Amino acid sequence: MSTIAADANDKFGAFVWKVSGMDCGSCAAKIRGAVERMPGVEHVKVAIATETLSLRLDADRADPTAIEATVRALGYGIEPIAPRTAPASSAAASADAISQNDVAPPVSANLGPSAWWRTAKGRLVMLTGALLAGAWAIKLAVGNPQVAAWGFVAACLIGVAPIARRAVAAARAGMPFTIEMLMTIAAAGALVIGAAEEAALVVFLFAVGEVLEGVAAERARAGIRALADLVPKTATIEEGGATRQVPAASLRIGQIVLARPGDRIPADGEIVEGVSSVNEAPVTGESMPKAKGPGDPVFAGSINSDAALRVEVTKGAEDNTIARIIRLVEEAQEARAPTERFIDRFSRIYMPAVVALAVLVTIVPPLFLGGDWGTWVYRGLTILLIGCPCALVISVPASIASALSAGARRGLLLKGGAVIEAAARTRIVAFDKTGTLTRGEPKVTDIVGSGVAEAEVLRLAAAVETGSNHPLAQAILARAEADGLTLPAATGARAIPGRGMEARIDNESVFVGSPRFASEAGALPADLRDAIDRLEGEGKTVAAVFRSARPVGLIALRDEAREDARAAVAQLKALGVSSVMLTGDNARTGAAIAGALGMDHRAQLLPDDKVAEVKRLAAGAPVMMVGDGINDAPALAAASVGVAMGSGTDVALETADAALLRSRVTDVPRLIRLSRAAMGNIRQNIAVALGLKAVFLVTSVFGYTGLWIAILADTGATVLVTLNALRLLGFERETRT
């Protein structure tokens, strides 16, 4: 067995298996329900995306082979797979963390598809189909109905046998009301009343429906498989001055890997040598390559474009960005939406009610109204098949799974169906300013000279700020470098706390800093004071430059809004969603940025004030809070939906309810559109599932439709629901800004 080391003080061991044959959420629910009822089992996780079952097991009370036997009895294949090594910190982890992290299989673990005709269900379809065709040929061409009848009986018995075995296994596991049990009763009843031909056709159509569900599920699963395939299978490592090829899954933190032009980077890491353009589109969806050099982070699966890079591995294969995205999507699929939980509760009442209705339809007319037993038994069996809730049960999880996969492929990570529902209801989006609406990198916007050229003002200021790590100093130095200025030597540089920097240049004292420090001494002329008022009124930070106590000029800086911020606000408005900016900046800066973007704002807010403002807004309408995932954590938690901006960072992936990998503001309205599309898809699916059942329930009671129409309607509804859900995989295929 594949046992993962448990806590030193914990008698539970962790196990993981690959389960084949899962087609939809009802399959996962059936396995989960049966396994959870077994003694000594806890933290059961069934991931449809990777076809895995993971759990923690008390070896003193249960045997892993019993788990495997139970799953096989339900009609699914199961085999243990080698889990990854548990991290050193797992001994201190909670049971939940262990079940989510230590038990999870490698993302590349045997995720390959299997052709439908090679599966047990596919072979059953071909065999029962051949028997049906043969029986019809004998009946129509040979004209021997007696021999044909035996062919129909054989097709029915062969087709229903595996279904009956699964029904009995589910009943023994405490789940008597299953689609398999209803099918078994209907097929057996049809044989008893002499409707062998229809019974065989019903069984065949049911098997075809299961195969189609499997094909559809495989398509949905392909999105996750494509993510896993982004990481190359091998990597080139450098050791002792030589290079060699190793499996990418074996890479360890601290190793140096070589990425040649055109190679996919095999691990999350940090560049130690080389400068190149790196295409991160496979990971974040960002279409433009980024220039990367020493010290810059890179993600596994991104493509090195121009020159060779030497990269130090900073995360193991089991914890790189791709692995965490896949794990997040898997966990999100397990986090059921409120609508899905309601459907599950409804189906627990619905199934017994359908059985009771079928019994009443079968016995009441013959006993009290003089009806024919054969006719009403047939109609009762038809109602049993009509009442199968398969399409209804999968209507929500199929749409949620497709939406999660579509989002992940476009850099939109949502943590489950509940998040999708909440995001679809959003009416207000509250944005943090720095790092969200803006890049968090101030830039020089204006230079004002006072009797000297603008270039001289910038040259002096940059010389004084050389060596400073302050963001404003870095912005001044970046502008000087961009303008190609040659800086004079500065000596004796010192910081004046709260006021600025001072240094000596060409034997003269040069000061760069707060204009208020100078204005208090009355050193600024009226024209510069007016310029300061004008620039600060535009939301800019102003630095005054003095030489030998005489004003030289002003430099204005501002953390400019992202290029797509205004478009995002306009898109939100078109969706009927209002926007508000929450910032700790002064009122004038907040008003200038918000006014340029066409949105409301609240300024001079401390973290606690942001939380209070989010709660105030949420009292009137559902609120989505968008922040950087670090400073805004309290406000993110207080909102109906917290969304973290971040290009694949730990914080962006692990905090909040959703993450925008591309750090694009326009991904906020895109996320809302995807959520609304998913909820619309769910409503369509529920309408199809219930509408078809309502129509055929009435026609079956009055004898207009029979068994094969009933199962065709049920199978058809299931396939329609699944195919409709798959439409979400093509959400916004066109590139938008």
Protein Blocks (a to p, Z undefined) as FASTA:
>chain_A
ZZddddfklcbdcdddddehiabfklmmmmmmmmmmpghiahiacdfklopacddddfkl
ocfklmmmmmmmnopacdddddddddfklmmpcfklmmmmmmpccfkgopaccdfklpmk
lmmmmmmmmmmmmmmmmmmmnopaklmmmmmmmmmmmmmmmmmmmmmmmmmnopabcfkl
mmmmmmmmmmmnopamlmmmmmmmmmmmmmmmmmmmmmmmmmmmmmmmmpcfbdcddeeh
iacdddfklpcehiacdddehiacfbdcddfbdcddddfklmnopabdcdddehiacdeh
iacfkbccddddfbdfklgmklmmmmmmmmmmmmccfklmmmmmmmmmmmmmmmmmmmmm
mmmmmmmnopafklmmmmmmmmmmmmpcklmmmmmmmmmmmmmmmmmmnopacebjklmm
mmmmpcbdcddfehplpnoiacdfbdcdehiafklmmmmmmmmmgoiabfklmmmmmmmm
mnopacdddehiacdehkbccddeehiacddddfklmmmnopacfklmmmmmmmmmnopa
cddddeehiafbdcdddddddfklmmmmmmmmmnopacddddfbdfklmmmmmmmnopac
dehiafklmmmmmmmmmmmoccddddehlmmmmmmmmpmbdcdedehiaklmmgcjbdcf
kopaklmmmmmmmmmmmmmmmmmmmmmmmmmmmmmmmmmmnopacfklmmmmmmmmmmmm
mmmmmmmmmgokbacZZ
